[in-house]
Amino acid sequence: MNPFLALIITFAVALIELRLLDFFAHRGWIESRLSRKLIHILTGPLFVLCWLLFPDVWYARWLAALVPFAITAQFALIGLGIMKDEASVKAMSRSGDRREILRGPLFYGIVFVVMTLVYWKTSPIGMLALMLMCGGDGLADILGRGLQSPKLPWSKGKSVAGSLGMLLGGWVLAAFILLIFVLAGVFPGPFSGYLLPITYIALVGTLVESLPLKDVDNITVTLVAVLLGHLLF
């Protein structure tokens, strides 16, 4: 596919998904916290799957990175109050305070830009780190708040259900996306050879996510996954 057409399609997919969830949250059809986590879970895999549309030209990763860069710049403008977008604030903040976007959502976007530029389709490390962040951290919050379970002794704000959600969500999403890229011939098979490294990365990522650190999970989980990826691949 023409790389610029791939860029347009990727932008369209990202914007449609974000606008739909913003609309649902703004209308009150889903609560803002759930909308925030659905954005966290869905945006990443949709974006990474769009990498398959780009041809193998040297500037493809730079074009693809424009998508999270543009969205992240928009997040920053909204969080700073320069751009008014109440639907986005409602969808991406816990309390309705636009300044919350300058923490988790902004870090989320920055991580996507960096992982796209550094790893692209030349290594599975970047996409595995992104999928662990998206599926794991997203599902951890949903299950942690939706299911009653004991709190972790070392982190009273985290629960057993949340940590299991982190492990399950991160492992499943990472394995699913990597399977698609193996089947597409981007990465060599067999797929079974990736399962043990994915499991190790998901387990350590779960431990890191369980630490009593606020609003930096998007950075810490991704960084640990990248470091482990370099050791295991």
N, C-alpha and C positions, 0 to 999 in steps of 0.2 A: 504494500500500500504506500501511496505517497506520504512522506512523513508529515507534511503539513495538514493533510486530510486526517491522518491519525491524531494529530494534535487537536484539531477541531472536534473530532468525535470524543476524545478523552475529556476535553473541556465540557462538552455537552452532557456526557454521562455524569460527571462530577456535579455540575450545576443543577441538573434535574433532580439528582438524589438529595442534595442539600436543600433545594427549594421546597421539595415535597415534604421533607421532615420539618423544615421551618414552618411551612403552612399548617401541617398537622398540629404542631405545638402551639402556634399562634391561635388557632381555632379552638384549642383546648381538647382536641380529640385524643392526644397523648400528653402525658405530663412532661414538663421540660427536662426533668432528670432522665427519663427514659429516652426522650428524643436525643439528648446529648450523648447517651451511650450508644444508641443506634447509629448516630453519625460516626462515633468512634469505631464501631465494629464494621460498618458497611463501606465507608469511604475508602479505606485502605485496600481491601481486596478488589473492589471495582477498578480502582486506579491501577493497581499492579497487573490485573488481567488485561488492561488496555495496552500494557507494554508490548503484548503480542502483536499489536497492530503496526508497530513501528518497524521499518526495515533496518537492516544492519549497516547504518551509516554513522560516521563518527559523532555527528551532532544530534543524533536521535535522543540520547539521554538528556541533553540540554533542552530540547523542545519539550520532552515529557515533564521535566522538572519545572517548566513554566506553569504547569497546572497547579501543583501545590504551592508554588511561590506566589502566584496571583491570589489564590484563596487565602493564604497566610497573611499577605499584605492587607487584604480586605479585613481579616480578623483584627489585625493591629489597628487599622483605622477605626473600626467599630469600637474596639476596646478603649481607645484613646478619646472617643467621643467626636472624632473628626467626621465620621460617616454615621448617619442615623439609620439603623435597621433593627427595629424592635422585634421582628420575627426571629432574626438570628440571635439576638440577645436572649430571648425567651427559650430558644431551642438549645443554646450552648452554655447557658449559665445555670447554676444551681439555685441562686436566689433572685435572679433578675437584675443583678448588678453587672453592667457591661464590662467592668474592670476584671471580672473573673476570666474573660476571654483572653486576657493578656498572660494567663498562666497556662493551664492545661491545653486548651485548644491551640494556642500559639506555639507551644513547645511541640505539639503533635505535628503541626504543619512544617516546622523547621526540620524536624527529624525526617520527614518524608523527602524534603528537598535534598538533604545531605545523603540519605541512603540511595536515592535515585542517581545522583551524580557520581557517587563513589563506587557503587556496586552494579547498578543497572542489571543487564542480563548476562554479565560476565561471571557472576558468582551467585550462588543461592543464599549467601550470608545476609545480604541486605533485605531480601524479601522475607526471609525467615524471621529476622528481627522485627520487621514491620508487622508481620502477621501475628507474632507473639504479643506485640503491643496492642494491636487492634482487637483480636479475638479474646486474648487472655485478660487484659486489663478491663475491657468492656464487659465481658461476661462476669468477671469477678464482682463488679459493682452491682449488676442486676441480681445475681444469685445471693450475694452477701446481704442485700437489703430485702430480698423477697423470701428468703428461707431463714427460719430460726435455727441457729447453731451456736455452739460455744465460741467465745472470743479467743483469739490467739494470746497466749500468756505474755509474749514479748511485744504485742501490738494490740492494744485494747480497741482500736478503731477498726481492726480487721477481724474476720471470722473464718471458721473452718470452711463454711459453705463458699465464702468468697474465694478462698485459696483454691478449693477444688474447681471452682468456676474458672479461675485463672489458668490452672493446669489443663483442664479439659478444653476450654475455648482456644487457648494458644496452640495446643498440640493439634487439634482438629483442623483449625484454619491454616496453620503452617503446612501440615501434611497435605491438605486438599489443594492448596495453591501450588505447592511444589510438584504434586502429582500431575497437574495440568501442564506445567512447564516441562516436565520429563516426557509426557506423552506428545507434546508439541515439538520435541527434539531440541529444545533450548539447552537443557542440561542432560548429561549422559545417564543412562540407567545402569543397573536396575533400581527402581524406586525403593525397593526393600532396603537397599543399602543406606538410605537416608533416615530410616525410621529411628534407629538408635541415637544418632546425633540429635535429631529433633526432640526425642524424649529427654536427653540430658539437658538440652537448652531450655526446654519447657519447665523442667524441674527446678533448675537454678533460677530461671526467671520468676517462677512462682515464689521462691524463697525471697528474692529481692523485692518483689511486689508486696510481700507481707510485712516488710519493715515499716516502722512508724515514720514515714517520710511523706509529706503532703505536697501534692501538685507537681511532683517531679518524676512520677512513675514512667511517663512517656520517655524520659531521658535515661533514667537508671536501668530500666528493663531492656531498652534497646541497646544501650552500651554493653551490658553484660552479655546479651545475646550475640553481639558482634564479636566480642572478645572470645567467647566460647566457639563461635563459628570458625574463627581463624585457627583454633586449636584442633577442631574436629574435622574440618574439610581440607 
